[in-house]
Amino acid sequence: MIKRIIGLPNCMKGRHIRSEKHITPDGDTYVSRCAHCGTKLRRRAKRDWVVDRA
């Protein structure tokens, strides 16, 4: 709970942290969620995750 509260200001600035336990394959790429706010993220390249707008 405390970790989520601490991470939310970064989420509001657009800096999301990927949740390792929610990584799933999606075709030729991977999707996950932000560990703090649950925003969907998509892997663009190795160690490069962006917010999934689709």
Sequence and secondary structure as in RCSB ss.txt:
>XXXX:A:sequence
MIKRIIGLPNCMKGRHIRSEKHITPDGDTYVSRCAHCGTKLRRRAKRDWVVDRA
>XXXX:A:secstr
 HHHHHHHHHHHTT   B GGG EEETTEEEEEBTTT  EEEEEETTEEEE   
